[in-house]
Amino acid sequence: MQSASSFDDDVGRDPISSFSTATTYINGHSDVQSGLFQPRRLSQSLAGHDSASPSLASKPSTGSGSQIHDYGGDYAHFSSRRLQSQYPQISGESHVEFILVAKFDIDKGSMMEHQYPGPISGNETMLAELMLPDQAHKHPNDWTIFFLHKDLSSEVDGESPSKKDFDGDAYQTDEHSDQEEADAEDLLEGPPLIYVLNHVITKHDDTVKRGAVCRAMAICTPHQFLDVFKPVLVLAIEQYWKTPTFETLAGLYESLNAMDLSLMPRLSLLERMILQASTAKDMFIEKFEQMIEQQQQSAKAEDTSLQLLPSQNNLPKDTHEFESRIYFNGHPIPVKIPTAKSSETVGNFSVIKLIQTFSYQNVSKSHPFAMHPHLTTNGPQTHPIIVLVNALLTQKRVVFLGKDKKSEDVAEAVLAACSLVSGGILRGFTRHAFPYTDLTKVDDLQQVPGFIAGVTNPIFEHQERWWDLLCHLDGHMKISSNLEQPAMTEGAQSFQQANPVTNQTSSAHPGGSSQDFTGDTLFMSNVLRNIENRLGEGVIRRMWREWIFKFTRITAVFEELTFGTSALYSGEHLDDAEFGISGHGYVWSDEGSKARELAGNVSRIEGWRVTRSYFNYKQDLTTLFHSRPIKTLDLNHHHDRLRTQKLSHDESAAIFLGFSRAVESHDAICQLLVTTSESHGGLFYVSLGLFHPQKEVRWKTVELLERIALHEAGQHFWEGLGRFQKAAFFRIQQEIEGDEDTCQEDYRYLSRGTTLAESVSS
């Protein structure tokens, strides 16, 4: 059976017999009512369940013998589990641990004025200087963000407050809790970070020496979504200005910690990945419903006279965000908390803004970069954003300079860069980031390898020994002349000897090729086009996530080819062929493409392989390998083969049958859905098994799609399939059941108002 690449040759053929028309419906149609194409077994099984979405039960049942079959899944057991909250009320963890107030004294300089509920450990003078940034008096208001390392010795029981992240699964029964390995992004390299959000206000006052009073108020929180506290902080500092007492700070402290997030369900790692990659606003809405029902049942148990109220009005409009309120001085302030967060995503920033800042202006000026193998992977005209990502991947010292700009601007750029290079996959950047710093911290800064810092003092621009890459917020970048050229590594030398195409690239451009061997030029063109088309922040972040994930997979292939093995996947396990297929790693359409892309990435790969983010990623993969449900099958590898290669009937049959055997449980379906994200066509390539010439493959594909459509996240992927695939599904399903009369009725129902051929060809 041939995969997607062979479908292009069939354009113009009969829409029913040709597979090419199926590609037209890879994303489905907005005018198609998914209920018209709901599998019969699913509609009958879910007709009596309130938790099913309307689309899953909209088609009436006409057959008498059709029932949903249990193909080894654990749906009943899973649905009976009790959901756990991300932030349970009984955890004892505070949303805000400290509130700080600092002011600038003309005689004494920056000084701490108040700390609540008690003094914070550390250098108070340093904190006051960070809270009152350079040139703060030039702006009526400003925001800064900086990080502190929590002193674990201050904990009463010696346990980190982030220990809840290691307490196992998101589901818990009354008798026991299911323990799972800690999520990769929850693993700590050291003491947990405390995130500090600081608001600075300057008010002119002719009665004081300087003619103005500068004061700052900061909150210290363990949460990465610290930006949601901004509206409250604005009101609080104004109130404090009028009433500078501990009572004012106490009221703010109590208001912030009274925020209720107990109804936010805790998702597993795979579920978070699905939610982050999806645009469906009701993805995992069932979990929010269950959290509300659990709370109501608990309240009912405590007060038997209490009437349970319907929960629809309390459900979020978009499950990507949890809606709550902070009550400050009697005023409800709405806040939205991200449901699925990444460890490297801190605060509110715009990746699009970062990309635009270093795209249009710099590219139009065509300033060539100084050549460096780790940074200029496409030669002197490498796109500035690629240079920035390369610098962060290879652990260079990066400084963002905002001359005459607010410290808020440089802080947002630093946080956006950390999120960009992480892609929600790599970690270790935020922990070594300084969203804002000043000249007094230069000596300390130089002790941190591979830091990412934001500054506003123009002196940094002239001190090239302080940084490796300077990113000026006016739109240009500069590679330091003091940055040493890396020595030839053993891995790069071995690869060049085995791949002559690498020698051609290196001889032409020692720092990278002007040809787009890496694919970065095309990628950035696609990113900028999507930005111009206003596709939104979420789309751009998902594109970069795919780019980072692809880079890690290419690195694994490079290591295996060069050193015989790679620590970035467990090849000895993935080739056990437990499910009838073997193979692992990134897939190219042909060997020429593979050789060119590996050659273009050699310098970047070798630069990354000696960094802390690389070693962190190795540890994370080891943990994830033992916690994922399907261990002996590389789903990404085989799905990529369906997407990019021309396969024989036997080769494609092995993949479809392997998927059917492996993907049975709830968590296994989650693992498959992570692979079949919207950017990879959803279930389209899996549904090609419906058109395979072997009957067993077609039947097993139907069973797999039935299991997926019953899944709380899988139902959204099922709805994304087009008419052509769903029509084939019905035909094969009725073929399995042998119900010809019902099969004909399905086709009459399907053709209501139009013929299948007309709907496909349109």
N, C-alpha and C positions, 0 to 999 in steps of 0.2 A: 504494500500500500504506500502511495506517495504522500508526503506531507505537504505543508502549505505552499512550499516553493513551486510545486508542480501544478498548483491550481491556476496559476496565472496563464497557463497555456490553454485553458478551457474557456476563456472569456468569449462570449458570443454564442455559445452553444445553448441547447435547450435548458431553460432554468430549472427544470425538475431533475434532469439526468446529470447535470453538470455540478460538480462540487464547487466550482468557482463562485456560484451565486451565494454559497454559504458565507464566504468571506465578506460579502456586503453587509451581512447581519452580525458581524462580530460583536458589535456593541448593542445590538437589539434596536428596536424602534420605539420612539416615544409614544407613537399612536397605537401601539399594540397593547391590548389588555392582557396582562400575563395570565389572568384567570382562564382565558380561552384555551391556554395551552398547558394548564396544570396537569401533571400525570394523574391518571384515574385513581391509582392506588393511593396517592397522596391526598387527593381531594376527599376520598371516602374516609381515609383514616383520620384526617384532621377536621372533618365536618363538625364534630362535636366538641372541639377544643377551643376554648376562648383565647388561648395564647397564640393561636395561629393568625398570621396576617391575613387581611381580607383576600389578597390575591391567591393565597394557598387554598382557600375554601370556596372560591367564587364559582367554579364550574360544578354544575349538578352532577350527581352520580347516576349513571344509567345502567351499569352492570350489576349483577347480583353476586358474582363470585369473586370479584376483585378485592383484595385486601393488601394492606401494606405488609411486606415480608420483613422479618428480622434477619438480616444477613450477617449476624455476628456483632452488631453494634451494641453500644452500651447507653442508648438514649434514655431508657427508663431509669437506670441507676443514676445517670448524670442529672436528670431533671429533679431527682429526689434530694440532691445535695443542697445543703444550706449555703447560700452565698455569704461571703464575708465582705465587709466594708473596707475600702482603702483607708479610711480615717474613722475608725469606730470611736464612739463617744467615751467608751470605757478604757481607751488606750492610755489616757493620761498625758498624751503628747500635746504640747502647746503649739498653736499655729504661730504665735509670736513669742519669743523667749526674752527679748530685751527691747526696750525703747530708749534711745539715746537722744540727747539734745546738746548741741555744741554752738558756740558763738565765737565771733572774732573780736578780740579786745585790742585796741590800738596800741596798748602798752605791752600786753603779755602775748599777743598773737592768738592762734587758734587754741581754744581750751574747751574742755568738757564742762557743761553746765549742770545737766541732770542725767541720771541713769535710773531706769526702773525695770524690774522691781528691786534691783540691787546693782552694785558695781559689776561691770563685766571685766573678766580677766584680760590681761594684756596691757599694751602700752597705750594709755589714754591719750597722750599727746599725738601719737601716730593716728589714732582713730579720728581725733578732732581735725587733723590736717586732711585726712581723706574725706571727711564730711564737708569741709569748706575748701573746695577746689580752687586752683589758680584762676584769677580774673573773675571770681564769682560776683564781685561787686559790679561788673559790667552788665550783668543780666539780672532782670527783676526776679527770675526764678530759674532753677536748674535741678537736674536729677543726676545722682551718681549711684553706681552699683559697685560693691566690692565684696569679697569673700573672706570669711574667717574660718579657721580650723577649730572645731569644737574641742574643748578640753575635757576629755573623757574622765579625768580624775575628779571632776566636779560632780559626776553622777553618783547618786547615793549607792546604787547597787553595782556600779561599775559597768553597766550595760549601755551600749549606745542606743539612743532613741530611735535610730534607724533599724534596730533589731527586728522590727515588725516586717521588714522586707525579707527576712530570712525565715519567717515562721511558716513556710510551706505554701500549700496550695491556696487558691482563692475560694475554695469550697470546703465546708466543714459540716460533718454530721453531728448529731447529738452524742454519739458514742465515741467517735474518733475523728481525727483530722488526717487528711491525706497529705503526706509530706512530699515535697518535690525539691529538686535542686534549686539553689538560689539563681535568680535571673542574672544574666551576664551584666546587664546595666546596673544592677543593684550591688555588685561586688565593690568593696571599698578598697582603695589603694592606701588609705590611711584614715585618720580621724574624719568623721563626717563633716561636710561643709556647712557653715551657717551663711546664708545669703542675706546681704544687707542692702536694703533699699533706702536711699537717702534723698530728702527733699530740701533744697536750699532756697531761702527767700532773702532778698535785699530790699530794705525799705529806707527811703531817704528821710533823714531827721536832722534838721539844722541845729538842734540843741546838743548834738554829740560832736566830738572832735573831727571825725572823718566825714561827717555830713551824712552818714548812712549807717544802718545797723544790719549786720549780716548774721543770720541764724539758720541752723539746720536741724532737722529732726529725722531720725532714722529708726527703722524697725529691723530686728534681727530674726529671721525665720528659717526653719529647716526646709521650707517648701521652695521649689524652683519657680513656681508661678507667682513670684512676689509682686509682679506688676498689677495684680488684681487689688492690691492694697493702696494703689495710688490715690483714688478718689477720697478714701478715708484719711489718708495722710495729709492731703491738701486742706481738708476741713480741720483736722486736728492741730496743725501748726498755726492756723489762723486763731483757733481758740486759745492755744498756748500763748500766742503773742499777747492776747488780752489778759489771760490768767495764767502766768508762768508758775504753776504750782504742781506738786506731786499728785494732787487730786485729778488734775487734767490728764496726766499721763496714766493714772490708774484707770480712769474711765475709758481711755483709748485701749489700754491693755486688755481690759475685760471685754470690750466690744469685739475686738479682733479674735480673741480666743473663744468667744461664744458662737462664732460662725459654725454652722452645722453642715458637715459633709458626710454624715453617717450613711446617707442613702446612695453614695457613690460606690458602685460595685467594684470589687477588686478583680481585674482581668488577669488571665495567665499571659505569659510572654507571647505565645502564638496569637492569642486573641487581640492583644494590643497591636501586634504587627498587622493583623487583618484590618483593624479599625483605622490605623494610621494610613494604610494604603487604599482605603475605600472612600468613596464620595457619598455613599448612602447615609442619609441623615438618621435612619432608624436602625442602623446596624447594632445588634445586641440590645435592642429596646426591651427584649424579654427579661434581661437581667435587671433593668431598672424597675420593671413591673414586679419582679420577684422580690427585690429589696423593699419596695413599698408594702407588698403583701406580708412579708416577714415582720416588718415593723408594726403593721396593723394587727397581726396575729399576736405579737408580743404584748401590745397595748390591750388587746381584748382579753388576754390571759390574766393581766393584772386587774382589769376592771371589766367584769362580765356584763355590766350594763351598757358598755360602750358599743355603739353601732359602727360597723366598718363602713367607711366611705369609699366611693369609687376613686380609683387612682389615676384616671386618665389626665386630669388637670395638672397633676404633679409631674408628669413625664416630661423629659427635656424635648425641646423642638429639634435639637440636633444632638445625638448621642456622643459626638466628639467633645462636647462640653457639658459640664454639670452646672446647673444653675442654682445659686444659693443667694443669701442676703446677709449683709452685715448691718446691724442696727447701731447707729452712732448718734447719740443725743436725740433718740426717738425717731430718727430718720432712717428708713430702710434703703440701703445702697445695694443694688443688684450686682452680683459678680458671677463670672463664668470661669470654671476651673477645667483645664484639659483633662479628659478622662484617661487618655493614653499618653503618657509622657515619656520622653527620652532623657537619660541622665545628662546629656550634653545640651539640652534645651533649657535655658534659664531666661526667664523674663519674657518680655514682648519685644519683638524686633521684626524686621522685614528682610528676608533673604533677597527679595527682588530689589529693594533699595540698594543693598550692598552690590549686587551684580550690575545694576545700572550706573552706580557711582564709578565703577572701574571698567566700564565697557565702552560707552559711546564716546566719551571725551578722549580717553587714552587711545582707543583704536583709531579714531579719526586723526589724531596727531601722528600716529604710526611711529612712536618712539621705540627704537629697537632696544631690547634688553641686553645687558651684558651676559655673555654666554656662561651657563652653569649646567652641568649634566642633570642635577637633581631638579632644577627649577624650569629651565627652558627646554622642555621635552619636545617642542615643535619648532625649535630654532629661535632666533632673536625676535620673531614676530609672534611668539606664543601669546595666547590671550592672557591678559592680566589676571583674570579670575583663576585660570589654570595655574599660573605662576604662584598665586596665593595658596591654592589648595596643595600644590606640590611642596611649597615651603612648610606648610603645617604638617603634611604627611611625613616629610623627612626631618621634622623636628628642628626647624630653623627658628631663630629669634625674630619675631614679627612685631612691628610697632605700627599702630594706627595713629596718625598725627592729624589733629583737627585745629589748625591755626585759626584763632579768632572765632572758634566755634564753642558751643556748650560741651561740657564734659558728658552730657547725655548722648551727644552724637557719637563720640568715640566709643562710649560704652556699648551702644547698640551695635556698632560695627564689629567690635570684639566678640560679642555674644553671637551675632549672626555668623561670623567666620567659624566659630567653634561648632555651631550646629551644622553648618554647611559641610565641613570636612568630616564630621562624625557620621552624618547620614543616618543617625539612629543606630549605627552598627559599631563604630569604633568609639573608644572612650579614652579619657586621659587629657583632653584638651582644656576643659573647663577648670579642672583642678590646678592647672598651671597658667591660668588666664588672670589678667589684672585689668578689668574693664576700665578702670581709671587709676592712674598713678601720677606722681609728680617727681620733680628733680631730687627731692630729699630721699627718694627710695631707689635711686639708680644703683647704688652699691649692692643693695639687697636683691635688686632685680637681676643683676649680672650673675648671681649665684644660682639662678634657676635655669636649667637647660631647656631650650625650646619654649620660651615663654611667649605669650600673646598679650600685648599691653596696649592700652589706650592712653594717649597723652594730648595735652593742648599746648605745651610749651614749645615754641619753634626752635629752641636750642637743640632738640633731639635731631632735627634734620641735618645738622652740621656735624654730628658726632657719629660717624658711620661705624666706629668700633663698638657702639652700644647695640647695634642691631644688624641683622642679616638682610631683612627686607623691610623697607619703609613704604607704608601705604598712606599716602597723603589724601585726605578726604576731599581735596579739590579735583581728584580724578586720576592722579598719576602714581606710579610705583617706581621704586628704585632698588636695585640689588646692590648691596654694599660692596665696595671695592676691596674690603678687607676679608670678604668671604673666601675661604680657601677652596681650591678645586679638590674634589675627592680623589683618592687613589683608586686605581683599577682593582676591583674586587675579584676574588676567586670565582664567584658565581658568574659575573659578567664575562670574564675571560673564558670560562668553560662554555658558556652559551654562545659566544662569538665563534669559537672554534667549531662548534657543532652546527651553526647556522650562518652560512656565508652572507645572507641578506643583511645581517647585523653589521658586518664589516662595511658594506656599502653605505649604510646609514651613518655609521660613526665616522667614516672617512670624509663624508660630505659635510657633516655638521657634528662636531664633537659634543655639543650640548643638546643634541636632538635634531630631528630631521624637519626640513621645511615641508616635506610631504606629510600628509596626515596619516602616518602609520598608526598613531595612537587612537585616531577617531575623535580627538578632542575638538578639532576645528568644526567638524560637522555637529558634534554634540552642542557646542556653544551656540552655533547658528540656530539649532532647534530650540534651545533655551530662550534665546533672545526673541525668536519668532513667537513663542508661546507667551512671553511677557508682553510683546506688542499686541497680541490678540487678547490680552486681558484674561488669561485662563486662571489667574489667581495664585496666591502664595502656596496653597496646598499642592498644586500640580508641580510647581517648580521644586519644592522640597522633595517630592516623590521622585522626580527626575534625578536629583542629586543622590538620593538614597540608592537608586538603581546603579548610578555611576560608581559609587563607592563599593557597593556589593560586587559589581562586575570586576573592579580592580582587585579586590581580595581574592576572587576566584581565579583571575589571571595569574596572580602571584602564586597561588597554590600549584597551578600548572607549570609555571616557570620553575618552582622548586623541585617538583617531581621530575621534570626533564633534566634539570641540572644536577641535582643531588640524589636522585633516585627515590626520594620520598618527600612528603611535605607534612608539617605539623598543623596545617590549616584544614586538613580533613583526615579522617581515619580510613585510609584506602584499603587496609587489610580487612576491615569490616564491611565496607561498602561493596566489595567484590565477592562476598559470600554467595551471591545469587540465590538467596533464600526465597525470593519471589519469582524466580525464573529469568531474571535479567541482571546484568552486572554493568559496571561502568560508573565513572564519577568524574567530576570536574567540569570546567567551562567548555562549551561546544561552539565550534566555528563551522561555517558552511563548507569550507575547504581548507586544505593544508596551507595554501598560499596565504590566505587571510590570517591563519593562525601564526605563521612565521613572521609576517609583517607586524602584527599587533604585539606579539611578544617582543620583537626587536625594538619597537618604539617605546616599550615600557620598561626595558631592562634597567636603565639608570634610576627611574623612579622607584621600581621595585627594590633594587639593592639599597637605595637610600632609606626606604621605609622599614626594611627588615632588621634594622639595628635600633629602632625607636621603641619608646615605651608603649605607644599605641599598638604596635605589632605584637609585643609580648603580652599585653593585656588581651588582645584579640585571641591569641593562642589559648590563654587560660579560659576565656569565655567559651570558645568552641568546645573545649574539653568538657566543661560543665554542661553545655547545651546538648552535647552528644549523648550523655548519659540520661538526660531528662526528656529528650524528645521521644515520641511514641514509635516512630519508624526509624530504626537505626541502620538497617542494612540495605537501604535503598536511597539513592541520591535522586530525589524527586526533581530537583532543578535540572540536573543533567539530562534526564530522560524527557522531561517536558521541553527542554531546549532542542533536543533531537527532533521532536515532533514539529517544532516551530521552524527550524532552520535547515534541516537536512532532508534529502530525498531518500526515503526508506523503502525497502522491499516489504511485501505483504507479511512475511514472517517476522521481520524486525519490528514493524509497527504492532503486530499482534502481540509480541512478547511484552511490549510496553503497556498496551491497553490491559492485558491480562494481569500484568504485574501490579498496575495501579489498583485494579479491582480486588486483588488478593490482599494488598497491603492496607488499603484505605477502608477501614471498617468502623473503628471507634470514633467517638466524638473528637478526641485530640488528634487522631490521625487525619480526619477530615480537615481540621484546622491547619495542620501542617501542609496538606495539599493546597488549601485555599491561599496560603501565604505564597506558594509557588505560582498559582494561577491568578495573580492579581490582575486588576483592570488594565494596567499598563502592558501586561503580557497576553491580553486577549481574553481574560476570564476563563470560562470553561470551554471556549470554542475548540481548542485543540484536543481536549479530552473528548469532546462530543464527536470528533471525527471517527471515533470507534463505532459510531452508529452506522457508518457507511462502509465498514470493512467487509470484504467478501466472505470472511469466515463467520459462520453463524454464532459460534461460541463467543467471539469477540463482541459482536453486536449485542448479544444477550447480557454478557457481563458488563458492558458499558451502560446498558439500561439499569441494571441493578446498582451500579456505582452512582449514577445520576439520581436514582431514587433516594439513596442514602444521603447524598449531598443536599437534595431538595428538602429533606426532613430536618436538616441541620439549621440551627438558628441563624448562622451566618451564611450557610450554603444556599438557603432559599433566595437570598439576594443575587447570588451568582447564577442560580437557575433562571431567575427572572430576566437576567441579562442575555440569555441565549435568544437567537432569532427564530423566526417562524419556521425556517427550513429545518433546523435541527430539531425543533419541538415536533414538527410533523413526522419526521423520521422516528423520533422517540415513541410517539403514539402508535405508529404502524408496527414497530418491533415489539412494543409492549403487548399489543393485542395478538401479535403472532405468537408470543410466549404463552398467553392465556388461551389462545385458540378460539377467541370469541369474535367470529367474523361479523356477526350482526352489530355488535357494539363498535367494532372497528369502523364499519361503514357509517355509523352514527357519528363517530368522532370526526370523520372527514366531512360529513354534512355540517356539523357544528363549526368545524374549522373554516369551511367555505362560505359561511353565512355573510352575504354582502359582496363577496369577491371570491375568485378562484385562487387556489394556492399559487398557480403559475403567475397570475396577474399581480398578486401581492409580493411575490419574490422579485419579479422583473421590475416592479416599481421602485 
